[in-house]
Amino acid sequence: MVSKITYLWELIALILLIGAVSVALIPLMDDIFTSAEEDAVTVYLNTHESGGWSFGTPPLGAQTQNEEAGNIILKKGESAKIFLIGGDVIHSFVISDLGINSGPISPGKTKVIEFTPDKSGAFTIYCGVICSPEHHFLVYNLVVMEPDEFEDKTVKN
């Protein structure tokens, strides 16, 4: 007959084994649980009365932003990803000159827009859904720069 102390030692050994394996696997699991959108510009969609749209940006890569000017800045010819998060009411993210229209994005919902800008210049971003009485203030800019111009700008910032 097995004593209770034997079960206790087996339980302790099992806990130690699980702990050791977990510590060894945590660095490998980081890639699994890291958000797939960490390399995307994130746009939080809110009405003008609620502060308007706000922009978050990845720390590195071919995308940046200038929140004070309401700009998203991209490098021409390099893949871009914009992660849209619906805020207070239904919005849509439109850049008509580039043929981009997210369609409606409900509060709490997300959409990802992926594209590769093939021409440089400044393009108007706006909300394509009348979302509030001050809807017309939700106008921002997407700036696509030539690669060398982009590198110069990001080095200076």
C-alpha positions as CSV (number, residue, x, y, z in Angstrom):
1,M,0.0,0.0,0.0
2,V,1.3,3.4,-1.0
3,S,1.5,6.0,1.8
4,K,0.1,9.5,1.6
5,I,3.7,10.9,1.8
6,T,4.6,9.1,-1.4
7,Y,1.6,10.8,-3.2
8,L,2.8,14.1,-1.8
9,W,6.3,13.6,-3.2
10,E,5.0,12.6,-6.6
11,L,2.8,15.7,-6.6
12,I,5.8,17.9,-5.8
13,A,7.9,16.3,-8.5
14,L,5.1,16.8,-11.0
15,I,4.7,20.5,-10.1
16,L,8.5,21.0,-10.4
17,L,8.6,19.2,-13.8
18,I,5.7,21.4,-15.1
19,G,7.4,24.5,-13.8
20,A,10.7,23.7,-15.4
21,V,9.1,22.9,-18.8
22,S,7.0,26.1,-18.6
23,V,10.1,28.2,-18.0
24,A,11.9,26.6,-20.9
25,L,8.9,27.1,-23.3
26,I,7.9,30.7,-22.4
27,P,10.3,32.2,-25.0
28,L,8.9,29.9,-27.7
29,M,5.3,30.8,-26.7
30,D,5.9,34.5,-27.0
31,D,5.6,34.3,-30.8
32,I,2.4,32.4,-30.5
33,F,0.6,34.9,-28.2
34,T,2.1,38.1,-29.5
35,S,-0.5,40.2,-31.4
36,A,-0.4,39.7,-35.1
37,E,-1.1,43.4,-35.4
38,E,2.0,44.7,-33.6
39,D,3.5,45.7,-36.9
40,A,0.4,47.6,-38.0
41,V,-0.6,51.2,-37.6
42,T,-3.5,51.1,-35.3
43,V,-6.4,53.6,-35.7
44,Y,-9.0,54.0,-32.9
45,L,-12.2,55.2,-34.5
46,N,-14.2,57.7,-32.4
47,T,-16.5,60.6,-33.3
48,H,-15.1,64.1,-33.3
49,E,-17.0,64.9,-30.2
50,S,-15.3,61.9,-28.5
51,G,-11.8,63.1,-29.4
52,G,-11.7,62.0,-33.1
53,W,-9.6,59.3,-34.5
54,S,-6.3,58.5,-32.7
55,F,-3.3,56.7,-34.2
56,G,-0.9,54.2,-32.7
57,T,2.1,53.1,-34.6
58,P,4.6,50.2,-34.5
59,P,8.0,51.1,-33.2
60,L,9.9,50.0,-36.3
61,G,9.2,49.3,-39.9
62,A,8.0,51.0,-43.0
63,Q,5.1,52.8,-41.2
64,T,5.1,55.7,-38.9
65,Q,2.7,58.5,-38.0
66,N,2.5,62.1,-36.9
67,E,-0.4,62.3,-34.5
68,E,-0.3,66.0,-34.1
69,A,-0.9,66.5,-37.9
70,G,-3.2,63.5,-38.2
71,N,-0.9,61.7,-40.6
72,I,0.0,58.1,-41.3
73,I,3.3,58.0,-43.2
74,L,4.2,55.0,-45.3
75,K,7.0,54.0,-47.6
76,K,6.2,53.7,-51.3
77,G,6.4,50.1,-52.5
78,E,6.4,48.5,-49.0
79,S,3.5,46.5,-47.6
80,A,1.4,48.4,-45.1
81,K,-1.1,47.2,-42.6
82,I,-3.6,49.4,-40.8
83,F,-5.5,47.9,-37.9
84,L,-8.9,49.6,-37.4
85,I,-10.7,49.5,-34.0
86,G,-14.3,50.6,-33.9
87,G,-15.0,53.0,-31.0
88,D,-18.3,54.7,-30.1
89,V,-20.4,54.4,-33.2
90,I,-20.2,52.9,-36.7
91,H,-17.4,54.3,-38.8
92,S,-15.6,53.5,-42.0
93,F,-12.0,54.2,-43.1
94,V,-11.8,55.5,-46.7
95,I,-8.9,56.6,-48.9
96,S,-10.7,57.0,-52.2
97,D,-7.6,58.0,-54.2
98,L,-6.1,54.6,-53.4
99,G,-9.4,52.6,-53.7
100,I,-9.5,51.8,-50.0
101,N,-12.9,51.5,-48.2
102,S,-13.1,49.4,-45.1
103,G,-16.9,49.3,-45.1
104,P,-18.7,49.8,-41.8
105,I,-16.9,49.1,-38.6
106,S,-19.2,48.7,-35.6
107,P,-18.2,49.6,-32.0
108,G,-15.9,47.0,-30.5
109,K,-15.2,45.4,-33.9
110,T,-11.9,45.4,-35.8
111,K,-10.7,45.3,-39.4
112,V,-7.3,45.1,-41.0
113,I,-6.5,46.9,-44.2
114,E,-3.4,45.6,-46.1
115,F,-2.0,47.2,-49.2
116,T,1.2,48.3,-50.9
117,P,1.2,51.9,-51.9
118,D,2.5,52.2,-55.4
119,K,2.5,56.0,-55.8
120,S,3.8,58.7,-53.5
121,G,1.9,61.8,-52.4
122,A,-0.6,62.9,-49.8
123,F,-4.0,61.2,-49.7
124,T,-7.1,62.2,-47.7
125,I,-8.4,59.7,-45.2
126,Y,-12.0,60.2,-44.0
127,C,-14.9,58.5,-42.4
128,G,-17.3,57.2,-45.0
129,V,-20.3,56.9,-42.6
130,I,-22.1,59.9,-41.3
131,C,-21.3,59.1,-37.6
132,S,-22.2,62.4,-35.8
133,P,-23.1,66.0,-36.4
134,E,-19.4,66.8,-36.6
135,H,-18.6,63.9,-38.9
136,H,-17.0,66.3,-41.4
137,F,-14.1,67.0,-39.0
138,L,-12.9,63.4,-39.3
139,V,-10.4,64.1,-42.1
140,Y,-6.8,62.9,-41.8
141,N,-3.9,62.3,-44.2
142,L,-2.0,59.4,-45.5
143,V,1.5,60.4,-46.8
144,V,3.3,58.0,-49.0
145,M,7.0,58.9,-49.4
146,E,9.7,57.7,-51.7
147,P,12.0,55.2,-49.9
148,D,15.0,57.6,-49.6
149,E,12.7,60.5,-48.4
150,F,11.1,58.1,-45.9
151,E,14.4,57.0,-44.5
152,D,15.6,60.7,-44.1
153,K,12.4,61.6,-42.2
154,T,12.4,58.6,-39.9
155,V,16.1,59.2,-39.1
156,K,15.5,62.8,-38.1
157,N,12.4,62.0,-35.9
